[in-house]
Amino acid sequence: MSPFDLAAVTFTGGVLIGATSIGAWFWARGRLIRRRLNSQATRDLAMQSVLAIDDLVGACYIAAHDYPEYDVDEPENFFLHSDDPVLVLPKDADWSLLDRDLADEIRWLPNRLRNVRDALESIEIEPPDFNDLFEHRQDDYARLGLRAMDLVERICAEHQLPLPSRPNYYDPRSEFVAKISEMEEFWKRRAQSAGQVPSEPSNVTPIFGRSTAPESAST
């Protein structure tokens, strides 16, 4: 091989190596940009979800501590001070950006909220206790609010976001826990009271002239 041929081969090899290096650099740079964009989109979606769910937390807090007012002249009429909570998640969100389990939990939340509202609307309200509508409302929204708070904290932890800032005198978590405990005691007392109510004697004459079971009848 002549010196000229050797120089040509060396030059061609250098060009190929240089082209390969440039191609690899552009590929790596493109991948880094895509990763950075996806990371930013993921963080934005996480932040939007936190803001939306934290709004639900506040609405659940109000509903869980809402007591009705009654019309003095017509006690069957009442009004509440708060509307039922709503949840508005980011529209057309790409939930595949988030961890699958986390994304599923976020997307389940509107369904959980709707089920609470459907359950409350199914209660046939009758005075004077309105079939415990108000107690169920406080209990259900306290539990949903606590679940929403857990979800907010999980999103913030997984995506290194700051937790929502609240005044020192406003602690929804402890208030939700206290309300749930209060309602559990209420349901327990209600069940005990119902069990202590004596059954009314029947004025129906037994067909076979015996009101006791065979094994308890005297011989």
Sequence and secondary structure as in RCSB ss.txt:
>XXXX:A:sequence
MSPFDLAAVTFTGGVLIGATSIGAWFWARGRLIRRRLNSQATRDLAMQSVLAIDDLVGACYIAAHDYPEYDVDEP
ENFFLHSDDPVLVLPKDADWSLLDRDLADEIRWLPNRLRNVRDALESIEIEPPDFNDLFEHRQDDYARLGLRAMD
LVERICAEHQLPLPSRPNYYDPRSEFVAKISEMEEFWKRRAQSAGQVPSEPSNVTPIFGRSTAPESAST
>XXXX:A:secstr
  HHHHHHHHHHHHHHHHHHHHHHHHHHHHHHHHHHHHHHHHHHHHHHHHHHHHHHHHHHHHHHT   EE SS T
T EE SS        TT  GGGS HHHHHHHHHHHHHHHHHHHHHHTS   TTTGGGHHHHHHHHHHHHHHHHHH
HHHHHHHHTT       TT  HHHHHHHHHHHHHHHHHHHHHHHHHS      S  TTS  S GGGS  
